[in-house]
Amino acid sequence: MAYVINDDCISCGACAAGCPTEAISEGEGKYVIDAALCINCGACADVCPVGAPQAE
């Protein structure tokens, strides 16, 4: 299952920089994860300062 970014996102971009598959991009008011590219590695969750990326 892919990770998703919840509404706690502060749009800092740390998750996108930490994603090895470039599955994360800036969306409307928060970053979003492309489920087709997400490999469920958790790298985004590890670098997020507010814990916004969550396993689905």
PDB file of N, H, CA, C and O in Angstrom:
ATOM      1  N   MET A   1       0.841  -1.186   0.000  1.00  0.00           N
ATOM      2  CA  MET A   1       0.000   0.000   0.000  1.00  0.00           C
ATOM      3  C   MET A   1       0.883   1.246   0.000  1.00  0.00           C
ATOM      4  O   MET A   1       1.917   1.287   0.668  1.00  0.00           O
ATOM      5  N   ALA A   2       0.478   2.222  -0.731  1.00  0.00           N
ATOM      6  H   ALA A   2      -0.362   2.188  -1.273  1.00  0.00           H
ATOM      7  CA  ALA A   2       1.224   3.468  -0.843  1.00  0.00           C
ATOM      8  C   ALA A   2       1.032   4.344   0.393  1.00  0.00           C
ATOM      9  O   ALA A   2       0.048   4.206   1.120  1.00  0.00           O
ATOM     10  N   TYR A   3       1.970   5.231   0.614  1.00  0.00           N
ATOM     11  H   TYR A   3       2.769   5.344   0.023  1.00  0.00           H
ATOM     12  CA  TYR A   3       1.836   6.235   1.662  1.00  0.00           C
ATOM     13  C   TYR A   3       0.934   7.351   1.140  1.00  0.00           C
ATOM     14  O   TYR A   3       0.818   7.555  -0.069  1.00  0.00           O
ATOM     15  N   VAL A   4       0.303   8.063   2.054  1.00  0.00           N
ATOM     16  H   VAL A   4       0.397   7.898   3.036  1.00  0.00           H
ATOM     17  CA  VAL A   4      -0.471   9.263   1.735  1.00  0.00           C
ATOM     18  C   VAL A   4      -0.021  10.359   2.691  1.00  0.00           C
ATOM     19  O   VAL A   4       0.481  10.080   3.780  1.00  0.00           O
ATOM     20  N   ILE A   5      -0.205  11.598   2.279  1.00  0.00           N
ATOM     21  H   ILE A   5      -0.613  11.825   1.395  1.00  0.00           H
ATOM     22  CA  ILE A   5       0.171  12.734   3.116  1.00  0.00           C
ATOM     23  C   ILE A   5      -1.101  13.346   3.679  1.00  0.00           C
ATOM     24  O   ILE A   5      -2.000  13.737   2.935  1.00  0.00           O
ATOM     25  N   ASN A   6      -1.164  13.424   5.004  1.00  0.00           N
ATOM     26  H   ASN A   6      -0.434  13.106   5.608  1.00  0.00           H
ATOM     27  CA  ASN A   6      -2.375  13.944   5.642  1.00  0.00           C
ATOM     28  C   ASN A   6      -2.348  15.478   5.710  1.00  0.00           C
ATOM     29  O   ASN A   6      -1.405  16.113   5.238  1.00  0.00           O
ATOM     30  N   ASP A   7      -3.383  16.052   6.296  1.00  0.00           N
ATOM     31  H   ASP A   7      -4.149  15.536   6.679  1.00  0.00           H
ATOM     32  CA  ASP A   7      -3.530  17.504   6.340  1.00  0.00           C
ATOM     33  C   ASP A   7      -2.574  18.198   7.303  1.00  0.00           C
ATOM     34  O   ASP A   7      -2.579  19.426   7.392  1.00  0.00           O
ATOM     35  N   ASP A   8      -1.757  17.439   8.024  1.00  0.00           N
ATOM     36  H   ASP A   8      -1.753  16.442   7.952  1.00  0.00           H
ATOM     37  CA  ASP A   8      -0.746  18.046   8.892  1.00  0.00           C
ATOM     38  C   ASP A   8       0.425  18.612   8.091  1.00  0.00           C
ATOM     39  O   ASP A   8       1.274  19.308   8.648  1.00  0.00           O
ATOM     40  N   CYS A   9       0.478  18.321   6.796  1.00  0.00           N
ATOM     41  H   CYS A   9      -0.211  17.756   6.344  1.00  0.00           H
ATOM     42  CA  CYS A   9       1.560  18.759   5.912  1.00  0.00           C
ATOM     43  C   CYS A   9       1.744  20.277   5.982  1.00  0.00           C
ATOM     44  O   CYS A   9       0.778  21.034   5.884  1.00  0.00           O
ATOM     45  N   ILE A  10       3.005  20.713   6.154  1.00  0.00           N
ATOM     46  H   ILE A  10       3.790  20.098   6.234  1.00  0.00           H
ATOM     47  CA  ILE A  10       3.327  22.137   6.196  1.00  0.00           C
ATOM     48  C   ILE A  10       4.023  22.594   4.906  1.00  0.00           C
ATOM     49  O   ILE A  10       4.558  23.701   4.849  1.00  0.00           O
ATOM     50  N   SER A  11       4.017  21.751   3.883  1.00  0.00           N
ATOM     51  H   SER A  11       3.582  20.852   3.929  1.00  0.00           H
ATOM     52  CA  SER A  11       4.587  22.061   2.560  1.00  0.00           C
ATOM     53  C   SER A  11       6.055  22.473   2.615  1.00  0.00           C
ATOM     54  O   SER A  11       6.472  23.395   1.915  1.00  0.00           O
ATOM     55  N   CYS A  12       6.828  21.794   3.441  1.00  0.00           N
ATOM     56  H   CYS A  12       6.489  21.045   4.010  1.00  0.00           H
ATOM     57  CA  CYS A  12       8.251  22.125   3.549  1.00  0.00           C
ATOM     58  C   CYS A  12       9.087  21.472   2.446  1.00  0.00           C
ATOM     59  O   CYS A  12      10.178  21.950   2.134  1.00  0.00           O
ATOM     60  N   GLY A  13       8.584  20.382   1.855  1.00  0.00           N
ATOM     61  H   GLY A  13       7.698  19.994   2.109  1.00  0.00           H
ATOM     62  CA  GLY A  13       9.296  19.709   0.774  1.00  0.00           C
ATOM     63  C   GLY A  13      10.299  18.660   1.203  1.00  0.00           C
ATOM     64  O   GLY A  13      10.942  18.043   0.355  1.00  0.00           O
ATOM     65  N   ALA A  14      10.447  18.444   2.494  1.00  0.00           N
ATOM     66  H   ALA A  14       9.924  18.945   3.184  1.00  0.00           H
ATOM     67  CA  ALA A  14      11.420  17.449   2.972  1.00  0.00           C
ATOM     68  C   ALA A  14      11.091  16.065   2.435  1.00  0.00           C
ATOM     69  O   ALA A  14      11.992  15.309   2.070  1.00  0.00           O
ATOM     70  N   CYS A  15       9.820  15.732   2.385  1.00  0.00           N
ATOM     71  H   CYS A  15       9.089  16.347   2.681  1.00  0.00           H
ATOM     72  CA  CYS A  15       9.409  14.405   1.912  1.00  0.00           C
ATOM     73  C   CYS A  15       9.785  14.196   0.447  1.00  0.00           C
ATOM     74  O   CYS A  15      10.270  13.129   0.068  1.00  0.00           O
ATOM     75  N   ALA A  16       9.558  15.217  -0.367  1.00  0.00           N
ATOM     76  H   ALA A  16       9.164  16.083  -0.059  1.00  0.00           H
ATOM     77  CA  ALA A  16       9.868  15.107  -1.794  1.00  0.00           C
ATOM     78  C   ALA A  16      11.370  14.922  -2.005  1.00  0.00           C
ATOM     79  O   ALA A  16      11.793  14.135  -2.852  1.00  0.00           O
ATOM     80  N   ALA A  17      12.157  15.639  -1.241  1.00  0.00           N
ATOM     81  H   ALA A  17      11.814  16.278  -0.553  1.00  0.00           H
ATOM     82  CA  ALA A  17      13.614  15.522  -1.354  1.00  0.00           C
ATOM     83  C   ALA A  17      14.094  14.148  -0.911  1.00  0.00           C
ATOM     84  O   ALA A  17      15.108  13.657  -1.407  1.00  0.00           O
ATOM     85  N   GLY A  18      13.372  13.518   0.024  1.00  0.00           N
ATOM     86  H   GLY A  18      12.548  13.917   0.428  1.00  0.00           H
ATOM     87  CA  GLY A  18      13.783  12.222   0.546  1.00  0.00           C
ATOM     88  C   GLY A  18      13.243  11.029  -0.205  1.00  0.00           C
ATOM     89  O   GLY A  18      13.611   9.896   0.102  1.00  0.00           O
ATOM     90  N   CYS A  19      12.372  11.252  -1.193  1.00  0.00           N
ATOM     91  H   CYS A  19      12.074  12.173  -1.443  1.00  0.00           H
ATOM     92  CA  CYS A  19      11.739  10.141  -1.905  1.00  0.00           C
ATOM     93  C   CYS A  19      12.650   9.584  -3.001  1.00  0.00           C
ATOM     94  O   CYS A  19      13.027  10.315  -3.917  1.00  0.00           O
ATOM     95  N   PRO A  20      13.008   8.296  -2.918  1.00  0.00           N
ATOM     96  CA  PRO A  20      13.920   7.718  -3.914  1.00  0.00           C
ATOM     97  C   PRO A  20      13.281   7.501  -5.291  1.00  0.00           C
ATOM     98  O   PRO A  20      14.000   7.333  -6.276  1.00  0.00           O
ATOM     99  N   THR A  21      11.956   7.501  -5.379  1.00  0.00           N
ATOM    100  H   THR A  21      11.371   7.638  -4.579  1.00  0.00           H
ATOM    101  CA  THR A  21      11.294   7.273  -6.670  1.00  0.00           C
ATOM    102  C   THR A  21      10.651   8.528  -7.245  1.00  0.00           C
ATOM    103  O   THR A  21       9.966   8.465  -8.266  1.00  0.00           O
ATOM    104  N   GLU A  22      10.869   9.674  -6.588  1.00  0.00           N
ATOM    105  H   GLU A  22      11.425   9.725  -5.759  1.00  0.00           H
ATOM    106  CA  GLU A  22      10.298  10.947  -7.029  1.00  0.00           C
ATOM    107  C   GLU A  22       8.782  10.869  -7.167  1.00  0.00           C
ATOM    108  O   GLU A  22       8.208  11.430  -8.100  1.00  0.00           O
ATOM    109  N   ALA A  23       8.136  10.168  -6.230  1.00  0.00           N
ATOM    110  H   ALA A  23       8.603   9.712  -5.472  1.00  0.00           H
ATOM    111  CA  ALA A  23       6.690   9.977  -6.254  1.00  0.00           C
ATOM    112  C   ALA A  23       5.931  11.138  -5.618  1.00  0.00           C
ATOM    113  O   ALA A  23       4.702  11.171  -5.667  1.00  0.00           O
ATOM    114  N   ILE A  24       6.651  12.094  -5.019  1.00  0.00           N
ATOM    115  H   ILE A  24       7.650  12.067  -4.979  1.00  0.00           H
ATOM    116  CA  ILE A  24       6.003  13.168  -4.271  1.00  0.00           C
ATOM    117  C   ILE A  24       6.156  14.496  -4.999  1.00  0.00           C
ATOM    118  O   ILE A  24       7.239  14.859  -5.458  1.00  0.00           O
ATOM    119  N   SER A  25       5.039  15.207  -5.089  1.00  0.00           N
ATOM    120  H   SER A  25       4.160  14.912  -4.716  1.00  0.00           H
ATOM    121  CA  SER A  25       5.055  16.522  -5.728  1.00  0.00           C
ATOM    122  C   SER A  25       4.184  17.482  -4.950  1.00  0.00           C
ATOM    123  O   SER A  25       3.367  17.071  -4.125  1.00  0.00           O
ATOM    124  N   GLU A  26       4.362  18.770  -5.219  1.00  0.00           N
ATOM    125  H   GLU A  26       5.025  19.104  -5.889  1.00  0.00           H
ATOM    126  CA  GLU A  26       3.591  19.789  -4.522  1.00  0.00           C
ATOM    127  C   GLU A  26       2.186  19.835  -5.088  1.00  0.00           C
ATOM    128  O   GLU A  26       1.999  19.931  -6.301  1.00  0.00           O
ATOM    129  N   GLY A  27       1.207  19.766  -4.214  1.00  0.00           N
ATOM    130  H   GLY A  27       1.359  19.688  -3.229  1.00  0.00           H
ATOM    131  CA  GLY A  27      -0.192  19.825  -4.622  1.00  0.00           C
ATOM    132  C   GLY A  27      -0.845  21.087  -4.099  1.00  0.00           C
ATOM    133  O   GLY A  27      -0.161  22.046  -3.740  1.00  0.00           O
ATOM    134  N   GLU A  28      -2.146  21.090  -4.055  1.00  0.00           N
ATOM    135  H   GLU A  28      -2.702  20.312  -4.347  1.00  0.00           H
ATOM    136  CA  GLU A  28      -2.916  22.230  -3.557  1.00  0.00           C
ATOM    137  C   GLU A  28      -2.853  22.286  -2.035  1.00  0.00           C
ATOM    138  O   GLU A  28      -3.588  21.564  -1.361  1.00  0.00           O
ATOM    139  N   GLY A  29      -1.992  23.126  -1.489  1.00  0.00           N
ATOM    140  H   GLY A  29      -1.395  23.712  -2.037  1.00  0.00           H
ATOM    141  CA  GLY A  29      -1.914  23.306  -0.050  1.00  0.00           C
ATOM    142  C   GLY A  29      -1.099  22.278   0.706  1.00  0.00           C
ATOM    143  O   GLY A  29      -0.810  22.474   1.887  1.00  0.00           O
ATOM    144  N   LYS A  30      -0.721  21.186   0.057  1.00  0.00           N
ATOM    145  H   LYS A  30      -0.956  21.027  -0.902  1.00  0.00           H
ATOM    146  CA  LYS A  30       0.114  20.166   0.686  1.00  0.00           C
ATOM    147  C   LYS A  30       0.752  19.320  -0.413  1.00  0.00           C
ATOM    148  O   LYS A  30       0.343  19.368  -1.574  1.00  0.00           O
ATOM    149  N   TYR A  31       1.750  18.556  -0.026  1.00  0.00           N
ATOM    150  H   TYR A  31       2.083  18.517   0.916  1.00  0.00           H
ATOM    151  CA  TYR A  31       2.390  17.657  -0.977  1.00  0.00           C
ATOM    152  C   TYR A  31       1.528  16.405  -1.160  1.00  0.00           C
ATOM    153  O   TYR A  31       0.760  16.037  -0.271  1.00  0.00           O
ATOM    154  N   VAL A  32       1.661  15.760  -2.312  1.00  0.00           N
ATOM    155  H   VAL A  32       2.284  16.059  -3.035  1.00  0.00           H
ATOM    156  CA  VAL A  32       0.885  14.560  -2.625  1.00  0.00           C
ATOM    157  C   VAL A  32       1.821  13.462  -3.121  1.00  0.00           C
ATOM    158  O   VAL A  32       2.885  13.734  -3.677  1.00  0.00           O
ATOM    159  N   ILE A  33       1.401  12.218  -2.910  1.00  0.00           N
ATOM    160  H   ILE A  33       0.537  11.997  -2.458  1.00  0.00           H
ATOM    161  CA  ILE A  33       2.188  11.059  -3.315  1.00  0.00           C
ATOM    162  C   ILE A  33       1.463  10.328  -4.430  1.00  0.00           C
ATOM    163  O   ILE A  33       0.279  10.014  -4.311  1.00  0.00           O
ATOM    164  N   ASP A  34       2.180  10.059  -5.517  1.00  0.00           N
ATOM    165  H   ASP A  34       3.142  10.315  -5.613  1.00  0.00           H
ATOM    166  CA  ASP A  34       1.641   9.285  -6.630  1.00  0.00           C
ATOM    167  C   ASP A  34       1.717   7.811  -6.234  1.00  0.00           C
ATOM    168  O   ASP A  34       2.804   7.237  -6.168  1.00  0.00           O
ATOM    169  N   ALA A  35       0.569   7.209  -5.974  1.00  0.00           N
ATOM    170  H   ALA A  35      -0.314   7.676  -6.028  1.00  0.00           H
ATOM    171  CA  ALA A  35       0.517   5.822  -5.502  1.00  0.00           C
ATOM    172  C   ALA A  35       1.155   4.846  -6.487  1.00  0.00           C
ATOM    173  O   ALA A  35       1.668   3.805  -6.077  1.00  0.00           O
ATOM    174  N   ALA A  36       1.129   5.165  -7.769  1.00  0.00           N
ATOM    175  H   ALA A  36       0.711   6.010  -8.102  1.00  0.00           H
ATOM    176  CA  ALA A  36       1.713   4.277  -8.779  1.00  0.00           C
ATOM    177  C   ALA A  36       3.239   4.244  -8.689  1.00  0.00           C
ATOM    178  O   ALA A  36       3.861   3.266  -9.103  1.00  0.00           O
ATOM    179  N   LEU A  37       3.847   5.307  -8.152  1.00  0.00           N
ATOM    180  H   LEU A  37       3.341   6.102  -7.816  1.00  0.00           H
ATOM    181  CA  LEU A  37       5.298   5.371  -8.042  1.00  0.00           C
ATOM    182  C   LEU A  37       5.810   5.029  -6.646  1.00  0.00           C
ATOM    183  O   LEU A  37       6.983   4.692  -6.482  1.00  0.00           O
ATOM    184  N   CYS A  38       4.945   5.113  -5.648  1.00  0.00           N
ATOM    185  H   CYS A  38       3.993   5.387  -5.782  1.00  0.00           H
ATOM    186  CA  CYS A  38       5.338   4.861  -4.259  1.00  0.00           C
ATOM    187  C   CYS A  38       5.693   3.379  -4.071  1.00  0.00           C
ATOM    188  O   CYS A  38       4.941   2.491  -4.473  1.00  0.00           O
ATOM    189  N   ILE A  39       6.863   3.133  -3.447  1.00  0.00           N
ATOM    190  H   ILE A  39       7.474   3.855  -3.121  1.00  0.00           H
ATOM    191  CA  ILE A  39       7.301   1.762  -3.190  1.00  0.00           C
ATOM    192  C   ILE A  39       7.163   1.393  -1.707  1.00  0.00           C
ATOM    193  O   ILE A  39       7.685   0.370  -1.262  1.00  0.00           O
ATOM    194  N   ASN A  40       6.450   2.245  -0.945  1.00  0.00           N
ATOM    195  H   ASN A  40       6.027   3.075  -1.306  1.00  0.00           H
ATOM    196  CA  ASN A  40       6.153   1.968   0.458  1.00  0.00           C
ATOM    197  C   ASN A  40       7.419   1.811   1.301  1.00  0.00           C
ATOM    198  O   ASN A  40       7.468   0.976   2.205  1.00  0.00           O
ATOM    199  N   CYS A  41       8.441   2.617   1.001  1.00  0.00           N
ATOM    200  H   CYS A  41       8.400   3.294   0.267  1.00  0.00           H
ATOM    201  CA  CYS A  41       9.709   2.489   1.722  1.00  0.00           C
ATOM    202  C   CYS A  41       9.726   3.261   3.040  1.00  0.00           C
ATOM    203  O   CYS A  41      10.503   2.934   3.938  1.00  0.00           O
ATOM    204  N   GLY A  42       8.874   4.285   3.164  1.00  0.00           N
ATOM    205  H   GLY A  42       8.243   4.550   2.435  1.00  0.00           H
ATOM    206  CA  GLY A  42       8.820   5.064   4.388  1.00  0.00           C
ATOM    207  C   GLY A  42       9.849   6.172   4.500  1.00  0.00           C
ATOM    208  O   GLY A  42       9.931   6.830   5.537  1.00  0.00           O
ATOM    209  N   ALA A  43      10.637   6.393   3.459  1.00  0.00           N
ATOM    210  H   ALA A  43      10.571   5.858   2.616  1.00  0.00           H
ATOM    211  CA  ALA A  43      11.655   7.448   3.510  1.00  0.00           C
ATOM    212  C   ALA A  43      11.024   8.814   3.752  1.00  0.00           C
ATOM    213  O   ALA A  43      11.592   9.641   4.466  1.00  0.00           O
ATOM    214  N   CYS A  44       9.866   9.055   3.170  1.00  0.00           N
ATOM    215  H   CYS A  44       9.405   8.383   2.590  1.00  0.00           H
ATOM    216  CA  CYS A  44       9.181  10.335   3.340  1.00  0.00           C
ATOM    217  C   CYS A  44       8.775  10.542   4.795  1.00  0.00           C
ATOM    218  O   CYS A  44       8.928  11.637   5.336  1.00  0.00           O
ATOM    219  N   ALA A  45       8.268   9.508   5.417  1.00  0.00           N
ATOM    220  H   ALA A  45       8.144   8.618   4.978  1.00  0.00           H
ATOM    221  CA  ALA A  45       7.845   9.591   6.819  1.00  0.00           C
ATOM    222  C   ALA A  45       9.047   9.819   7.736  1.00  0.00           C
ATOM    223  O   ALA A  45       8.933  10.503   8.753  1.00  0.00           O
ATOM    224  N   ASP A  46      10.187   9.250   7.381  1.00  0.00           N
ATOM    225  H   ASP A  46      10.279   8.694   6.555  1.00  0.00           H
ATOM    226  CA  ASP A  46      11.385   9.384   8.204  1.00  0.00           C
ATOM    227  C   ASP A  46      11.908  10.819   8.248  1.00  0.00           C
ATOM    228  O   ASP A  46      12.481  11.231   9.256  1.00  0.00           O
ATOM    229  N   VAL A  47      11.723  11.585   7.172  1.00  0.00           N
ATOM    230  H   VAL A  47      11.258  11.250   6.352  1.00  0.00           H
ATOM    231  CA  VAL A  47      12.274  12.940   7.115  1.00  0.00           C
ATOM    232  C   VAL A  47      11.253  14.034   7.404  1.00  0.00           C
ATOM    233  O   VAL A  47      11.632  15.192   7.573  1.00  0.00           O
ATOM    234  N   CYS A  48       9.987  13.700   7.462  1.00  0.00           N
ATOM    235  H   CYS A  48       9.679  12.759   7.324  1.00  0.00           H
ATOM    236  CA  CYS A  48       8.942  14.709   7.678  1.00  0.00           C
ATOM    237  C   CYS A  48       8.967  15.219   9.124  1.00  0.00           C
ATOM    238  O   CYS A  48       8.908  14.422  10.060  1.00  0.00           O
ATOM    239  N   PRO A  49       9.056  16.547   9.312  1.00  0.00           N
ATOM    240  CA  PRO A  49       9.118  17.087  10.680  1.00  0.00           C
ATOM    241  C   PRO A  49       7.788  17.033  11.438  1.00  0.00           C
ATOM    242  O   PRO A  49       7.768  17.181  12.660  1.00  0.00           O
ATOM    243  N   VAL A  50       6.675  16.821  10.717  1.00  0.00           N
ATOM    244  H   VAL A  50       6.692  16.700   9.725  1.00  0.00           H
ATOM    245  CA  VAL A  50       5.360  16.793  11.382  1.00  0.00           C
ATOM    246  C   VAL A  50       4.634  15.458  11.252  1.00  0.00           C
ATOM    247  O   VAL A  50       3.495  15.328  11.698  1.00  0.00           O
ATOM    248  N   GLY A  51       5.283  14.464  10.644  1.00  0.00           N
ATOM    249  H   GLY A  51       6.209  14.569  10.281  1.00  0.00           H
ATOM    250  CA  GLY A  51       4.688  13.135  10.528  1.00  0.00           C
ATOM    251  C   GLY A  51       3.495  13.045   9.589  1.00  0.00           C
ATOM    252  O   GLY A  51       2.607  12.216   9.786  1.00  0.00           O
ATOM    253  N   ALA A  52       3.473  13.902   8.564  1.00  0.00           N
ATOM    254  H   ALA A  52       4.194  14.576   8.404  1.00  0.00           H
ATOM    255  CA  ALA A  52       2.321  13.913   7.650  1.00  0.00           C
ATOM    256  C   ALA A  52       2.205  12.676   6.765  1.00  0.00           C
ATOM    257  O   ALA A  52       1.089  12.206   6.547  1.00  0.00           O
ATOM    258  N   PRO A  53       3.307  12.123   6.244  1.00  0.00           N
ATOM    259  CA  PRO A  53       3.156  10.893   5.441  1.00  0.00           C
ATOM    260  C   PRO A  53       2.777   9.703   6.332  1.00  0.00           C
ATOM    261  O   PRO A  53       3.425   9.435   7.344  1.00  0.00           O
ATOM    262  N   GLN A  54       1.739   9.014   5.939  1.00  0.00           N
ATOM    263  H   GLN A  54       1.213   9.231   5.117  1.00  0.00           H
ATOM    264  CA  GLN A  54       1.259   7.867   6.705  1.00  0.00           C
ATOM    265  C   GLN A  54       1.030   6.681   5.760  1.00  0.00           C
ATOM    266  O   GLN A  54       0.599   6.858   4.621  1.00  0.00           O
ATOM    267  N   ALA A  55       1.319   5.493   6.241  1.00  0.00           N
ATOM    268  H   ALA A  55       1.670   5.349   7.167  1.00  0.00           H
ATOM    269  CA  ALA A  55       1.010   4.287   5.462  1.00  0.00           C
ATOM    270  C   ALA A  55      -0.490   4.149   5.390  1.00  0.00           C
ATOM    271  O   ALA A  55      -1.182   4.315   6.394  1.00  0.00           O
ATOM    272  N   GLU A  56      -1.000   3.848   4.209  1.00  0.00           N
ATOM    273  H   GLU A  56      -0.438   3.714   3.393  1.00  0.00           H
ATOM    274  CA  GLU A  56      -2.437   3.685   4.010  1.00  0.00           C
ATOM    275  C   GLU A  56      -2.942   2.414   4.610  1.00  0.00           C
ATOM    276  O   GLU A  56      -4.136   2.125   4.529  1.00  0.00           O
TER     277      GLU A  56
END
